[in-house]
Amino acid sequence: MQLNSPSFEKKILNHQELLAKLTQDRLANPGIKIGFTNGCFDIIHRGHVTYIAQSKSLVDKLVIALNTDASVRRLGKAADRPINPLEYRLAVIAALEAADYVTYFDQDTPYELIEMLQPEVLIKGGDWTIDKIVGSSDTIARGGHVYSIPFLYDTSTSKLISKIKHDN
C-alpha cells in the first residue's frame, strides 16, 4: 500500500509561497484578518496548544513562524536546544487544526518576515508586553492590532526538560 504525505504538510510554506497565499486570501476575502505569531515550539505542551488555539480565535487565518535551529541556539537557550529539529517542529505545528500556514525564519527576530507579510494582527504569549512584541509599533501604525495572551497553564519546554532530566 502506498501512503501519501499527510495533508497538513501542505501548510508548511517558504516565505514567497506564504506571501502568494496571503495575497490570494486577501483578494478573495477583502477585510480578512491575518494573524501572526512565532516561537521555537520545541516540545509542544498544553500551554502551546492553548495559546495557538486562542490566537486562532482572534483571526481568520493564522500564520505561525518558527525559529530555525540556528536561531533557537542564538536565543541563549540551553546548549542542547532545540531538542527537535526544525523539520519536526514544523510538521507538529502544521498538524494542529488552528494553524493555517506554517513557516520559519533564521534571523534573531521575525521582524523582516512580519514586514513582508504585514499581518493585521500580531499575537504573543503573556510573557511579552505589547511594547516588546517585535513589529508591534509598525502593525499598530498600519491600523492593526497586537495581543499578549495571558498564560492559562504554568508550563514551559524548559520546565519539561528539567523534569525529565531529574526524574531519570
Phi and psi in radians as a Rosetta constraint file:
Dihedral C 1 N 2 CA 2 C 2 CIRCULARHARMONIC -1.677 0.35
Dihedral N 2 CA 2 C 2 N 3 CIRCULARHARMONIC 2.165 0.35
Dihedral C 2 N 3 CA 3 C 3 CIRCULARHARMONIC -1.796 0.35
Dihedral N 3 CA 3 C 3 N 4 CIRCULARHARMONIC 2.415 0.35
Dihedral C 3 N 4 CA 4 C 4 CIRCULARHARMONIC -1.471 0.35
Dihedral N 4 CA 4 C 4 N 5 CIRCULARHARMONIC 2.849 0.35
Dihedral C 4 N 5 CA 5 C 5 CIRCULARHARMONIC -1.070 0.35
Dihedral N 5 CA 5 C 5 N 6 CIRCULARHARMONIC 2.521 0.35
Dihedral C 5 N 6 CA 6 C 6 CIRCULARHARMONIC -1.025 0.35
Dihedral N 6 CA 6 C 6 N 7 CIRCULARHARMONIC 2.473 0.35
Dihedral C 6 N 7 CA 7 C 7 CIRCULARHARMONIC -1.088 0.35
Dihedral N 7 CA 7 C 7 N 8 CIRCULARHARMONIC -0.486 0.35
Dihedral C 7 N 8 CA 8 C 8 CIRCULARHARMONIC -1.118 0.35
Dihedral N 8 CA 8 C 8 N 9 CIRCULARHARMONIC -0.380 0.35
Dihedral C 8 N 9 CA 9 C 9 CIRCULARHARMONIC -1.151 0.35
Dihedral N 9 CA 9 C 9 N 10 CIRCULARHARMONIC -0.314 0.35
Dihedral C 9 N 10 CA 10 C 10 CIRCULARHARMONIC -1.206 0.35
Dihedral N 10 CA 10 C 10 N 11 CIRCULARHARMONIC -0.281 0.35
Dihedral C 10 N 11 CA 11 C 11 CIRCULARHARMONIC -1.339 0.35
Dihedral N 11 CA 11 C 11 N 12 CIRCULARHARMONIC -0.305 0.35
Dihedral C 11 N 12 CA 12 C 12 CIRCULARHARMONIC -1.477 0.35
Dihedral N 12 CA 12 C 12 N 13 CIRCULARHARMONIC 2.025 0.35
Dihedral C 12 N 13 CA 13 C 13 CIRCULARHARMONIC -2.291 0.35
Dihedral N 13 CA 13 C 13 N 14 CIRCULARHARMONIC 2.589 0.35
Dihedral C 13 N 14 CA 14 C 14 CIRCULARHARMONIC -1.380 0.35
Dihedral N 14 CA 14 C 14 N 15 CIRCULARHARMONIC 3.073 0.35
Dihedral C 14 N 15 CA 15 C 15 CIRCULARHARMONIC -1.070 0.35
Dihedral N 15 CA 15 C 15 N 16 CIRCULARHARMONIC -0.739 0.35
Dihedral C 15 N 16 CA 16 C 16 CIRCULARHARMONIC -1.194 0.35
Dihedral N 16 CA 16 C 16 N 17 CIRCULARHARMONIC -0.727 0.35
Dihedral C 16 N 17 CA 17 C 17 CIRCULARHARMONIC -1.080 0.35
Dihedral N 17 CA 17 C 17 N 18 CIRCULARHARMONIC -0.732 0.35
Dihedral C 17 N 18 CA 18 C 18 CIRCULARHARMONIC -1.143 0.35
Dihedral N 18 CA 18 C 18 N 19 CIRCULARHARMONIC -0.783 0.35
Dihedral C 18 N 19 CA 19 C 19 CIRCULARHARMONIC -1.040 0.35
Dihedral N 19 CA 19 C 19 N 20 CIRCULARHARMONIC -0.716 0.35
Dihedral C 19 N 20 CA 20 C 20 CIRCULARHARMONIC -1.112 0.35
Dihedral N 20 CA 20 C 20 N 21 CIRCULARHARMONIC -0.757 0.35
Dihedral C 20 N 21 CA 21 C 21 CIRCULARHARMONIC -1.077 0.35
Dihedral N 21 CA 21 C 21 N 22 CIRCULARHARMONIC -0.801 0.35
Dihedral C 21 N 22 CA 22 C 22 CIRCULARHARMONIC -1.150 0.35
Dihedral N 22 CA 22 C 22 N 23 CIRCULARHARMONIC -0.626 0.35
Dihedral C 22 N 23 CA 23 C 23 CIRCULARHARMONIC -1.101 0.35
Dihedral N 23 CA 23 C 23 N 24 CIRCULARHARMONIC -0.772 0.35
Dihedral C 23 N 24 CA 24 C 24 CIRCULARHARMONIC -1.062 0.35
Dihedral N 24 CA 24 C 24 N 25 CIRCULARHARMONIC -0.787 0.35
Dihedral C 24 N 25 CA 25 C 25 CIRCULARHARMONIC -1.041 0.35
Dihedral N 25 CA 25 C 25 N 26 CIRCULARHARMONIC -0.765 0.35
Dihedral C 25 N 26 CA 26 C 26 CIRCULARHARMONIC -1.202 0.35
Dihedral N 26 CA 26 C 26 N 27 CIRCULARHARMONIC -0.642 0.35
Dihedral C 26 N 27 CA 27 C 27 CIRCULARHARMONIC -1.199 0.35
Dihedral N 27 CA 27 C 27 N 28 CIRCULARHARMONIC -0.700 0.35
Dihedral C 27 N 28 CA 28 C 28 CIRCULARHARMONIC -1.312 0.35
Dihedral N 28 CA 28 C 28 N 29 CIRCULARHARMONIC -0.471 0.35
Dihedral C 28 N 29 CA 29 C 29 CIRCULARHARMONIC -2.381 0.35
Dihedral N 29 CA 29 C 29 N 30 CIRCULARHARMONIC 1.335 0.35
Dihedral C 29 N 30 CA 30 C 30 CIRCULARHARMONIC -0.957 0.35
Dihedral N 30 CA 30 C 30 N 31 CIRCULARHARMONIC 2.412 0.35
Dihedral C 30 N 31 CA 31 C 31 CIRCULARHARMONIC 1.535 0.35
Dihedral N 31 CA 31 C 31 N 32 CIRCULARHARMONIC 0.009 0.35
Dihedral C 31 N 32 CA 32 C 32 CIRCULARHARMONIC -1.055 0.35
Dihedral N 32 CA 32 C 32 N 33 CIRCULARHARMONIC 2.508 0.35
Dihedral C 32 N 33 CA 33 C 33 CIRCULARHARMONIC -1.810 0.35
Dihedral N 33 CA 33 C 33 N 34 CIRCULARHARMONIC 1.964 0.35
Dihedral C 33 N 34 CA 34 C 34 CIRCULARHARMONIC -1.653 0.35
Dihedral N 34 CA 34 C 34 N 35 CIRCULARHARMONIC 2.218 0.35
Dihedral C 34 N 35 CA 35 C 35 CIRCULARHARMONIC -1.876 0.35
Dihedral N 35 CA 35 C 35 N 36 CIRCULARHARMONIC 2.666 0.35
Dihedral C 35 N 36 CA 36 C 36 CIRCULARHARMONIC -2.373 0.35
Dihedral N 36 CA 36 C 36 N 37 CIRCULARHARMONIC 2.303 0.35
Dihedral C 36 N 37 CA 37 C 37 CIRCULARHARMONIC -2.449 0.35
Dihedral N 37 CA 37 C 37 N 38 CIRCULARHARMONIC 2.879 0.35
Dihedral C 37 N 38 CA 38 C 38 CIRCULARHARMONIC -2.630 0.35
Dihedral N 38 CA 38 C 38 N 39 CIRCULARHARMONIC 2.848 0.35
Dihedral C 38 N 39 CA 39 C 39 CIRCULARHARMONIC 3.007 0.35
Dihedral N 39 CA 39 C 39 N 40 CIRCULARHARMONIC -3.120 0.35
Dihedral C 39 N 40 CA 40 C 40 CIRCULARHARMONIC -1.412 0.35
Dihedral N 40 CA 40 C 40 N 41 CIRCULARHARMONIC -0.775 0.35
Dihedral C 40 N 41 CA 41 C 41 CIRCULARHARMONIC 0.852 0.35
Dihedral N 41 CA 41 C 41 N 42 CIRCULARHARMONIC 0.956 0.35
Dihedral C 41 N 42 CA 42 C 42 CIRCULARHARMONIC -1.298 0.35
Dihedral N 42 CA 42 C 42 N 43 CIRCULARHARMONIC -1.071 0.35
Dihedral C 42 N 43 CA 43 C 43 CIRCULARHARMONIC -2.036 0.35
Dihedral N 43 CA 43 C 43 N 44 CIRCULARHARMONIC 1.914 0.35
Dihedral C 43 N 44 CA 44 C 44 CIRCULARHARMONIC -1.221 0.35
Dihedral N 44 CA 44 C 44 N 45 CIRCULARHARMONIC 2.308 0.35
Dihedral C 44 N 45 CA 45 C 45 CIRCULARHARMONIC -2.327 0.35
Dihedral N 45 CA 45 C 45 N 46 CIRCULARHARMONIC 3.116 0.35
Dihedral C 45 N 46 CA 46 C 46 CIRCULARHARMONIC -1.010 0.35
Dihedral N 46 CA 46 C 46 N 47 CIRCULARHARMONIC -0.661 0.35
Dihedral C 46 N 47 CA 47 C 47 CIRCULARHARMONIC -1.031 0.35
Dihedral N 47 CA 47 C 47 N 48 CIRCULARHARMONIC -0.765 0.35
Dihedral C 47 N 48 CA 48 C 48 CIRCULARHARMONIC -1.072 0.35
Dihedral N 48 CA 48 C 48 N 49 CIRCULARHARMONIC -0.911 0.35
Dihedral C 48 N 49 CA 49 C 49 CIRCULARHARMONIC -1.175 0.35
Dihedral N 49 CA 49 C 49 N 50 CIRCULARHARMONIC -0.576 0.35
Dihedral C 49 N 50 CA 50 C 50 CIRCULARHARMONIC -1.161 0.35
Dihedral N 50 CA 50 C 50 N 51 CIRCULARHARMONIC -0.825 0.35
Dihedral C 50 N 51 CA 51 C 51 CIRCULARHARMONIC -1.051 0.35
Dihedral N 51 CA 51 C 51 N 52 CIRCULARHARMONIC -0.745 0.35
Dihedral C 51 N 52 CA 52 C 52 CIRCULARHARMONIC -1.162 0.35
Dihedral N 52 CA 52 C 52 N 53 CIRCULARHARMONIC -0.750 0.35
Dihedral C 52 N 53 CA 53 C 53 CIRCULARHARMONIC -1.105 0.35
Dihedral N 53 CA 53 C 53 N 54 CIRCULARHARMONIC -0.730 0.35
Dihedral C 53 N 54 CA 54 C 54 CIRCULARHARMONIC -1.117 0.35
Dihedral N 54 CA 54 C 54 N 55 CIRCULARHARMONIC -0.681 0.35
Dihedral C 54 N 55 CA 55 C 55 CIRCULARHARMONIC -1.068 0.35
Dihedral N 55 CA 55 C 55 N 56 CIRCULARHARMONIC -0.786 0.35
Dihedral C 55 N 56 CA 56 C 56 CIRCULARHARMONIC -1.070 0.35
Dihedral N 56 CA 56 C 56 N 57 CIRCULARHARMONIC -0.578 0.35
Dihedral C 56 N 57 CA 57 C 57 CIRCULARHARMONIC -1.176 0.35
Dihedral N 57 CA 57 C 57 N 58 CIRCULARHARMONIC -0.254 0.35
Dihedral C 57 N 58 CA 58 C 58 CIRCULARHARMONIC -1.586 0.35
Dihedral N 58 CA 58 C 58 N 59 CIRCULARHARMONIC -0.189 0.35
Dihedral C 58 N 59 CA 59 C 59 CIRCULARHARMONIC -2.435 0.35
Dihedral N 59 CA 59 C 59 N 60 CIRCULARHARMONIC 2.967 0.35
Dihedral C 59 N 60 CA 60 C 60 CIRCULARHARMONIC -1.505 0.35
Dihedral N 60 CA 60 C 60 N 61 CIRCULARHARMONIC -0.694 0.35
Dihedral C 60 N 61 CA 61 C 61 CIRCULARHARMONIC -2.299 0.35
Dihedral N 61 CA 61 C 61 N 62 CIRCULARHARMONIC 2.345 0.35
Dihedral C 61 N 62 CA 62 C 62 CIRCULARHARMONIC -1.995 0.35
Dihedral N 62 CA 62 C 62 N 63 CIRCULARHARMONIC 2.155 0.35
Dihedral C 62 N 63 CA 63 C 63 CIRCULARHARMONIC -1.736 0.35
Dihedral N 63 CA 63 C 63 N 64 CIRCULARHARMONIC 2.248 0.35
Dihedral C 63 N 64 CA 64 C 64 CIRCULARHARMONIC -2.078 0.35
Dihedral N 64 CA 64 C 64 N 65 CIRCULARHARMONIC 2.093 0.35
Dihedral C 64 N 65 CA 65 C 65 CIRCULARHARMONIC -1.889 0.35
Dihedral N 65 CA 65 C 65 N 66 CIRCULARHARMONIC 2.293 0.35
Dihedral C 65 N 66 CA 66 C 66 CIRCULARHARMONIC -1.871 0.35
Dihedral N 66 CA 66 C 66 N 67 CIRCULARHARMONIC 2.491 0.35
Dihedral C 66 N 67 CA 67 C 67 CIRCULARHARMONIC -1.145 0.35
Dihedral N 67 CA 67 C 67 N 68 CIRCULARHARMONIC 2.424 0.35
Dihedral C 67 N 68 CA 68 C 68 CIRCULARHARMONIC -1.166 0.35
Dihedral N 68 CA 68 C 68 N 69 CIRCULARHARMONIC 2.965 0.35
Dihedral C 68 N 69 CA 69 C 69 CIRCULARHARMONIC -1.016 0.35
Dihedral N 69 CA 69 C 69 N 70 CIRCULARHARMONIC -0.779 0.35
Dihedral C 69 N 70 CA 70 C 70 CIRCULARHARMONIC -1.111 0.35
Dihedral N 70 CA 70 C 70 N 71 CIRCULARHARMONIC -0.698 0.35
Dihedral C 70 N 71 CA 71 C 71 CIRCULARHARMONIC -1.121 0.35
Dihedral N 71 CA 71 C 71 N 72 CIRCULARHARMONIC -0.710 0.35
Dihedral C 71 N 72 CA 72 C 72 CIRCULARHARMONIC -1.045 0.35
Dihedral N 72 CA 72 C 72 N 73 CIRCULARHARMONIC -0.785 0.35
Dihedral C 72 N 73 CA 73 C 73 CIRCULARHARMONIC -1.105 0.35
Dihedral N 73 CA 73 C 73 N 74 CIRCULARHARMONIC -0.630 0.35
Dihedral C 73 N 74 CA 74 C 74 CIRCULARHARMONIC -1.244 0.35
Dihedral N 74 CA 74 C 74 N 75 CIRCULARHARMONIC -0.286 0.35
Dihedral C 74 N 75 CA 75 C 75 CIRCULARHARMONIC -1.259 0.35
Dihedral N 75 CA 75 C 75 N 76 CIRCULARHARMONIC -0.169 0.35
Dihedral C 75 N 76 CA 76 C 76 CIRCULARHARMONIC 1.502 0.35
Dihedral N 76 CA 76 C 76 N 77 CIRCULARHARMONIC 0.323 0.35
Dihedral C 76 N 77 CA 77 C 77 CIRCULARHARMONIC -1.278 0.35
Dihedral N 77 CA 77 C 77 N 78 CIRCULARHARMONIC -3.120 0.35
Dihedral C 77 N 78 CA 78 C 78 CIRCULARHARMONIC -0.988 0.35
Dihedral N 78 CA 78 C 78 N 79 CIRCULARHARMONIC 2.703 0.35
Dihedral C 78 N 79 CA 79 C 79 CIRCULARHARMONIC -1.043 0.35
Dihedral N 79 CA 79 C 79 N 80 CIRCULARHARMONIC -0.475 0.35
Dihedral C 79 N 80 CA 80 C 80 CIRCULARHARMONIC -1.609 0.35
Dihedral N 80 CA 80 C 80 N 81 CIRCULARHARMONIC 0.231 0.35
Dihedral C 80 N 81 CA 81 C 81 CIRCULARHARMONIC -1.752 0.35
Dihedral N 81 CA 81 C 81 N 82 CIRCULARHARMONIC 2.570 0.35
Dihedral C 81 N 82 CA 82 C 82 CIRCULARHARMONIC -1.335 0.35
Dihedral N 82 CA 82 C 82 N 83 CIRCULARHARMONIC 2.692 0.35
Dihedral C 82 N 83 CA 83 C 83 CIRCULARHARMONIC -1.232 0.35
Dihedral N 83 CA 83 C 83 N 84 CIRCULARHARMONIC -0.829 0.35
Dihedral C 83 N 84 CA 84 C 84 CIRCULARHARMONIC -1.709 0.35
Dihedral N 84 CA 84 C 84 N 85 CIRCULARHARMONIC 2.322 0.35
Dihedral C 84 N 85 CA 85 C 85 CIRCULARHARMONIC -1.200 0.35
Dihedral N 85 CA 85 C 85 N 86 CIRCULARHARMONIC 2.796 0.35
Dihedral C 85 N 86 CA 86 C 86 CIRCULARHARMONIC -0.858 0.35
Dihedral N 86 CA 86 C 86 N 87 CIRCULARHARMONIC -0.817 0.35
Dihedral C 86 N 87 CA 87 C 87 CIRCULARHARMONIC -0.963 0.35
Dihedral N 87 CA 87 C 87 N 88 CIRCULARHARMONIC -0.741 0.35
Dihedral C 87 N 88 CA 88 C 88 CIRCULARHARMONIC -1.215 0.35
Dihedral N 88 CA 88 C 88 N 89 CIRCULARHARMONIC -0.765 0.35
Dihedral C 88 N 89 CA 89 C 89 CIRCULARHARMONIC -1.111 0.35
Dihedral N 89 CA 89 C 89 N 90 CIRCULARHARMONIC -0.707 0.35
Dihedral C 89 N 90 CA 90 C 90 CIRCULARHARMONIC -1.050 0.35
Dihedral N 90 CA 90 C 90 N 91 CIRCULARHARMONIC -0.794 0.35
Dihedral C 90 N 91 CA 91 C 91 CIRCULARHARMONIC -1.112 0.35
Dihedral N 91 CA 91 C 91 N 92 CIRCULARHARMONIC -0.750 0.35
Dihedral C 91 N 92 CA 92 C 92 CIRCULARHARMONIC -1.110 0.35
Dihedral N 92 CA 92 C 92 N 93 CIRCULARHARMONIC -0.794 0.35
Dihedral C 92 N 93 CA 93 C 93 CIRCULARHARMONIC -1.148 0.35
Dihedral N 93 CA 93 C 93 N 94 CIRCULARHARMONIC -0.726 0.35
Dihedral C 93 N 94 CA 94 C 94 CIRCULARHARMONIC -1.088 0.35
Dihedral N 94 CA 94 C 94 N 95 CIRCULARHARMONIC -0.511 0.35
Dihedral C 94 N 95 CA 95 C 95 CIRCULARHARMONIC -1.268 0.35
Dihedral N 95 CA 95 C 95 N 96 CIRCULARHARMONIC -0.250 0.35
Dihedral C 95 N 96 CA 96 C 96 CIRCULARHARMONIC -1.293 0.35
Dihedral N 96 CA 96 C 96 N 97 CIRCULARHARMONIC 2.351 0.35
Dihedral C 96 N 97 CA 97 C 97 CIRCULARHARMONIC -0.999 0.35
Dihedral N 97 CA 97 C 97 N 98 CIRCULARHARMONIC -0.646 0.35
Dihedral C 97 N 98 CA 98 C 98 CIRCULARHARMONIC -1.239 0.35
Dihedral N 98 CA 98 C 98 N 99 CIRCULARHARMONIC -0.334 0.35
Dihedral C 98 N 99 CA 99 C 99 CIRCULARHARMONIC -1.462 0.35
Dihedral N 99 CA 99 C 99 N 100 CIRCULARHARMONIC 2.103 0.35
Dihedral C 99 N 100 CA 100 C 100 CIRCULARHARMONIC -1.577 0.35
Dihedral N 100 CA 100 C 100 N 101 CIRCULARHARMONIC -0.743 0.35
Dihedral C 100 N 101 CA 101 C 101 CIRCULARHARMONIC -2.419 0.35
Dihedral N 101 CA 101 C 101 N 102 CIRCULARHARMONIC 2.493 0.35
Dihedral C 101 N 102 CA 102 C 102 CIRCULARHARMONIC -2.274 0.35
Dihedral N 102 CA 102 C 102 N 103 CIRCULARHARMONIC 2.350 0.35
Dihedral C 102 N 103 CA 103 C 103 CIRCULARHARMONIC -2.517 0.35
Dihedral N 103 CA 103 C 103 N 104 CIRCULARHARMONIC -2.935 0.35
Dihedral C 103 N 104 CA 104 C 104 CIRCULARHARMONIC -2.578 0.35
Dihedral N 104 CA 104 C 104 N 105 CIRCULARHARMONIC 2.859 0.35
Dihedral C 104 N 105 CA 105 C 105 CIRCULARHARMONIC -2.523 0.35
Dihedral N 105 CA 105 C 105 N 106 CIRCULARHARMONIC 2.567 0.35
Dihedral C 105 N 106 CA 106 C 106 CIRCULARHARMONIC -1.813 0.35
Dihedral N 106 CA 106 C 106 N 107 CIRCULARHARMONIC -0.188 0.35
Dihedral C 106 N 107 CA 107 C 107 CIRCULARHARMONIC -1.291 0.35
Dihedral N 107 CA 107 C 107 N 108 CIRCULARHARMONIC 3.017 0.35
Dihedral C 107 N 108 CA 108 C 108 CIRCULARHARMONIC -1.242 0.35
Dihedral N 108 CA 108 C 108 N 109 CIRCULARHARMONIC -0.471 0.35
Dihedral C 108 N 109 CA 109 C 109 CIRCULARHARMONIC -2.330 0.35
Dihedral N 109 CA 109 C 109 N 110 CIRCULARHARMONIC 2.848 0.35
Dihedral C 109 N 110 CA 110 C 110 CIRCULARHARMONIC -1.538 0.35
Dihedral N 110 CA 110 C 110 N 111 CIRCULARHARMONIC 0.308 0.35
Dihedral C 110 N 111 CA 111 C 111 CIRCULARHARMONIC -0.920 0.35
Dihedral N 111 CA 111 C 111 N 112 CIRCULARHARMONIC -0.867 0.35
Dihedral C 111 N 112 CA 112 C 112 CIRCULARHARMONIC -1.062 0.35
Dihedral N 112 CA 112 C 112 N 113 CIRCULARHARMONIC -0.702 0.35
Dihedral C 112 N 113 CA 113 C 113 CIRCULARHARMONIC -1.167 0.35
Dihedral N 113 CA 113 C 113 N 114 CIRCULARHARMONIC -0.741 0.35
Dihedral C 113 N 114 CA 114 C 114 CIRCULARHARMONIC -1.067 0.35
Dihedral N 114 CA 114 C 114 N 115 CIRCULARHARMONIC -0.761 0.35
Dihedral C 114 N 115 CA 115 C 115 CIRCULARHARMONIC -1.135 0.35
Dihedral N 115 CA 115 C 115 N 116 CIRCULARHARMONIC -0.611 0.35
Dihedral C 115 N 116 CA 116 C 116 CIRCULARHARMONIC -1.185 0.35
Dihedral N 116 CA 116 C 116 N 117 CIRCULARHARMONIC -0.796 0.35
Dihedral C 116 N 117 CA 117 C 117 CIRCULARHARMONIC -1.460 0.35
Dihedral N 117 CA 117 C 117 N 118 CIRCULARHARMONIC -0.475 0.35
Dihedral C 117 N 118 CA 118 C 118 CIRCULARHARMONIC 0.821 0.35
Dihedral N 118 CA 118 C 118 N 119 CIRCULARHARMONIC 1.080 0.35
Dihedral C 118 N 119 CA 119 C 119 CIRCULARHARMONIC -1.160 0.35
Dihedral N 119 CA 119 C 119 N 120 CIRCULARHARMONIC 2.658 0.35
Dihedral C 119 N 120 CA 120 C 120 CIRCULARHARMONIC -1.358 0.35
Dihedral N 120 CA 120 C 120 N 121 CIRCULARHARMONIC -0.382 0.35
Dihedral C 120 N 121 CA 121 C 121 CIRCULARHARMONIC -2.397 0.35
Dihedral N 121 CA 121 C 121 N 122 CIRCULARHARMONIC 2.286 0.35
Dihedral C 121 N 122 CA 122 C 122 CIRCULARHARMONIC -1.907 0.35
Dihedral N 122 CA 122 C 122 N 123 CIRCULARHARMONIC 2.457 0.35
Dihedral C 122 N 123 CA 123 C 123 CIRCULARHARMONIC -2.421 0.35
Dihedral N 123 CA 123 C 123 N 124 CIRCULARHARMONIC 2.342 0.35
Dihedral C 123 N 124 CA 124 C 124 CIRCULARHARMONIC -2.418 0.35
Dihedral N 124 CA 124 C 124 N 125 CIRCULARHARMONIC 2.948 0.35
Dihedral C 124 N 125 CA 125 C 125 CIRCULARHARMONIC -1.298 0.35
Dihedral N 125 CA 125 C 125 N 126 CIRCULARHARMONIC 2.896 0.35
Dihedral C 125 N 126 CA 126 C 126 CIRCULARHARMONIC -1.094 0.35
Dihedral N 126 CA 126 C 126 N 127 CIRCULARHARMONIC -0.170 0.35
Dihedral C 126 N 127 CA 127 C 127 CIRCULARHARMONIC -1.412 0.35
Dihedral N 127 CA 127 C 127 N 128 CIRCULARHARMONIC 0.000 0.35
Dihedral C 127 N 128 CA 128 C 128 CIRCULARHARMONIC -1.970 0.35
Dihedral N 128 CA 128 C 128 N 129 CIRCULARHARMONIC 2.204 0.35
Dihedral C 128 N 129 CA 129 C 129 CIRCULARHARMONIC -1.435 0.35
Dihedral N 129 CA 129 C 129 N 130 CIRCULARHARMONIC 2.657 0.35
Dihedral C 129 N 130 CA 130 C 130 CIRCULARHARMONIC -0.967 0.35
Dihedral N 130 CA 130 C 130 N 131 CIRCULARHARMONIC -0.698 0.35
Dihedral C 130 N 131 CA 131 C 131 CIRCULARHARMONIC -1.183 0.35
Dihedral N 131 CA 131 C 131 N 132 CIRCULARHARMONIC -0.305 0.35
Dihedral C 131 N 132 CA 132 C 132 CIRCULARHARMONIC -1.713 0.35
Dihedral N 132 CA 132 C 132 N 133 CIRCULARHARMONIC -0.103 0.35
Dihedral C 132 N 133 CA 133 C 133 CIRCULARHARMONIC -1.305 0.35
Dihedral N 133 CA 133 C 133 N 134 CIRCULARHARMONIC 2.129 0.35
Dihedral C 133 N 134 CA 134 C 134 CIRCULARHARMONIC -1.006 0.35
Dihedral N 134 CA 134 C 134 N 135 CIRCULARHARMONIC 2.226 0.35
Dihedral C 134 N 135 CA 135 C 135 CIRCULARHARMONIC 1.533 0.35
Dihedral N 135 CA 135 C 135 N 136 CIRCULARHARMONIC 0.000 0.35
Dihedral C 135 N 136 CA 136 C 136 CIRCULARHARMONIC -1.106 0.35
Dihedral N 136 CA 136 C 136 N 137 CIRCULARHARMONIC -0.805 0.35
Dihedral C 136 N 137 CA 137 C 137 CIRCULARHARMONIC -1.129 0.35
Dihedral N 137 CA 137 C 137 N 138 CIRCULARHARMONIC -0.702 0.35
Dihedral C 137 N 138 CA 138 C 138 CIRCULARHARMONIC -1.173 0.35
Dihedral N 138 CA 138 C 138 N 139 CIRCULARHARMONIC -0.686 0.35
Dihedral C 138 N 139 CA 139 C 139 CIRCULARHARMONIC -1.130 0.35
Dihedral N 139 CA 139 C 139 N 140 CIRCULARHARMONIC -0.791 0.35
Dihedral C 139 N 140 CA 140 C 140 CIRCULARHARMONIC -1.107 0.35
Dihedral N 140 CA 140 C 140 N 141 CIRCULARHARMONIC -0.715 0.35
Dihedral C 140 N 141 CA 141 C 141 CIRCULARHARMONIC -1.078 0.35
Dihedral N 141 CA 141 C 141 N 142 CIRCULARHARMONIC -0.533 0.35
Dihedral C 141 N 142 CA 142 C 142 CIRCULARHARMONIC -1.418 0.35
Dihedral N 142 CA 142 C 142 N 143 CIRCULARHARMONIC -0.022 0.35
Dihedral C 142 N 143 CA 143 C 143 CIRCULARHARMONIC 1.637 0.35
Dihedral N 143 CA 143 C 143 N 144 CIRCULARHARMONIC 0.165 0.35
Dihedral C 143 N 144 CA 144 C 144 CIRCULARHARMONIC -1.499 0.35
Dihedral N 144 CA 144 C 144 N 145 CIRCULARHARMONIC -3.043 0.35
Dihedral C 144 N 145 CA 145 C 145 CIRCULARHARMONIC -2.203 0.35
Dihedral N 145 CA 145 C 145 N 146 CIRCULARHARMONIC 2.642 0.35
Dihedral C 145 N 146 CA 146 C 146 CIRCULARHARMONIC -2.283 0.35
Dihedral N 146 CA 146 C 146 N 147 CIRCULARHARMONIC 2.318 0.35
Dihedral C 146 N 147 CA 147 C 147 CIRCULARHARMONIC -2.206 0.35
Dihedral N 147 CA 147 C 147 N 148 CIRCULARHARMONIC 2.450 0.35
Dihedral C 147 N 148 CA 148 C 148 CIRCULARHARMONIC -2.008 0.35
Dihedral N 148 CA 148 C 148 N 149 CIRCULARHARMONIC 1.913 0.35
Dihedral C 148 N 149 CA 149 C 149 CIRCULARHARMONIC -1.534 0.35
Dihedral N 149 CA 149 C 149 N 150 CIRCULARHARMONIC 2.119 0.35
Dihedral C 149 N 150 CA 150 C 150 CIRCULARHARMONIC -1.070 0.35
Dihedral N 150 CA 150 C 150 N 151 CIRCULARHARMONIC 2.528 0.35
Dihedral C 150 N 151 CA 151 C 151 CIRCULARHARMONIC -1.248 0.35
Dihedral N 151 CA 151 C 151 N 152 CIRCULARHARMONIC 2.369 0.35
Dihedral C 151 N 152 CA 152 C 152 CIRCULARHARMONIC -1.696 0.35
Dihedral N 152 CA 152 C 152 N 153 CIRCULARHARMONIC -0.365 0.35
Dihedral C 152 N 153 CA 153 C 153 CIRCULARHARMONIC -2.266 0.35
Dihedral N 153 CA 153 C 153 N 154 CIRCULARHARMONIC 2.338 0.35
Dihedral C 153 N 154 CA 154 C 154 CIRCULARHARMONIC -1.522 0.35
Dihedral N 154 CA 154 C 154 N 155 CIRCULARHARMONIC 1.408 0.35
Dihedral C 154 N 155 CA 155 C 155 CIRCULARHARMONIC -2.530 0.35
Dihedral N 155 CA 155 C 155 N 156 CIRCULARHARMONIC 2.788 0.35
Dihedral C 155 N 156 CA 156 C 156 CIRCULARHARMONIC -2.767 0.35
Dihedral N 156 CA 156 C 156 N 157 CIRCULARHARMONIC 2.795 0.35
Dihedral C 156 N 157 CA 157 C 157 CIRCULARHARMONIC -1.085 0.35
Dihedral N 157 CA 157 C 157 N 158 CIRCULARHARMONIC -0.725 0.35
Dihedral C 157 N 158 CA 158 C 158 CIRCULARHARMONIC -1.057 0.35
Dihedral N 158 CA 158 C 158 N 159 CIRCULARHARMONIC -0.718 0.35
Dihedral C 158 N 159 CA 159 C 159 CIRCULARHARMONIC -1.130 0.35
Dihedral N 159 CA 159 C 159 N 160 CIRCULARHARMONIC -0.705 0.35
Dihedral C 159 N 160 CA 160 C 160 CIRCULARHARMONIC -1.106 0.35
Dihedral N 160 CA 160 C 160 N 161 CIRCULARHARMONIC -0.767 0.35
Dihedral C 160 N 161 CA 161 C 161 CIRCULARHARMONIC -1.094 0.35
Dihedral N 161 CA 161 C 161 N 162 CIRCULARHARMONIC -0.763 0.35
Dihedral C 161 N 162 CA 162 C 162 CIRCULARHARMONIC -1.060 0.35
Dihedral N 162 CA 162 C 162 N 163 CIRCULARHARMONIC -0.764 0.35
Dihedral C 162 N 163 CA 163 C 163 CIRCULARHARMONIC -1.083 0.35
Dihedral N 163 CA 163 C 163 N 164 CIRCULARHARMONIC -0.775 0.35
Dihedral C 163 N 164 CA 164 C 164 CIRCULARHARMONIC -1.053 0.35
Dihedral N 164 CA 164 C 164 N 165 CIRCULARHARMONIC -0.794 0.35
Dihedral C 164 N 165 CA 165 C 165 CIRCULARHARMONIC -1.128 0.35
Dihedral N 165 CA 165 C 165 N 166 CIRCULARHARMONIC -0.676 0.35
Dihedral C 165 N 166 CA 166 C 166 CIRCULARHARMONIC -1.462 0.35
Dihedral N 166 CA 166 C 166 N 167 CIRCULARHARMONIC -0.359 0.35
Dihedral C 166 N 167 CA 167 C 167 CIRCULARHARMONIC -1.497 0.35
Dihedral N 167 CA 167 C 167 N 168 CIRCULARHARMONIC -0.128 0.35
